[in-house]
Amino acid sequence: MFKKTILSVSALLLSASLSSGVLAQANERDVAAEEANRELVVTFYERFFNAHETEEAAEVIAEDYIQHNPDVPDGKEPFVSYFTGFYADNPESQARIVRSAADGDLVWLHVHSTNGEDDAGEAVVDIFRVEDGMIVEHWDVIQAVPAPFANNNTMF
Amino acid sequence: MFKKTILSVSALLLSASLSSGVLAQANERDVAAEEANRELVVTFYERFFNAHETEEAAEVIAEDYIQHNPDVPDGKEPFVSYFTGFYADNPESQARIVRSAADGDLVWLHVHSTNGEDDAGEAVVDIFRVEDGMIVEHWDVIQAVPAPFANNNTMF
């Protein structure tokens, strides 16, 4: 009886998340479009965050780029000018893409970001939304790589 | 001339990331399998992290679950027993899935995790690898939601 109640709570929660769009992509997948989005975002990312071609790479960033990183204002200009300055001071900064996902209009990147060889760095997931061949929105989650570890697997 | 050199550096970096498997999924997408993985992981997540049915939900976690969260040892048992204790002490803890991606054998979840109504909470991305209907590996990145914000968009 107790178990039944718990299970129906779970079913309720699941249907709430279903209706909020978490699974909404299911019938709308267009793999060719998703792969084009992935290629666009990965190319942008390598040029911007690894080759540090900030101005040139940002040709695919929309002027009214919606920014969810809590430290950066909306728009293309604040994003580009911040990193142009940052890379002038930190030329060794790199952001290695470990894995990616392309689903609907979103491209997700799992990244190991470091600032020089001795830096344990940060684990990052960046999420970019692509619309008509332009990157229009961005979310991220960033965590410093800690030590020690409870397992031997690294964060990547 | 300078620009040409920079661009060839970028092309080199891009081909390095291409060959390392970042885009390897391109020709191997099976949307039906990806959606089955998404449904498995979302159902597990809602039951485990929201309904707190830790023992029951974990029936889809492999015994030798590979753990990349730096604070948790490998295996199903340490993961389940940690959260069973945590939810006994924190019954209001919730983890709202904001969006998800399913690509290859991976399911990615962008989550807002809170511990009670007054908690600004944490932004989380969880990545789960699914093999033969079981969740066999997990990565995450976790960041406390800060204040103040440089934009009005929230982290989600």
Interface residues (C-beta under 8 A of the other chain):
Chain A: K3 I6 L7 V9 S10 L13 L14 S17 L18 G21 V22 L23 Q25 A26 R29 V31 E34 E35 R38 E39 V42 T43 E46 R47 N50 A51 E53 E56 A57 I66 Q67 H68 N69 P70 D71 V72 P73 D74 R96 I97 V98 R99 S100 A101 A102 D103 G104 L106 W108 H110 A123 V124 V125 I127 W139 V141 I142 Q143 V145 P146 F149 A150 N151 N153 T154 M155 F156
Chain B: K3 I6 L7 V9 S10 L13 L14 S17 L18 G21 V22 L23 Q25 A26 R29 V31 E34 E35 R38 E39 V42 T43 E46 R47 N50 A51 E53 E56 A57 I66 Q67 H68 N69 P70 D71 V72 P73 D74 R96 I97 V98 R99 S100 A101 A102 D103 G104 L106 W108 H110 A123 V124 V125 I127 W139 V141 I142 Q143 V145 P146 F149 A150 N151 N153 T154 M155 F156
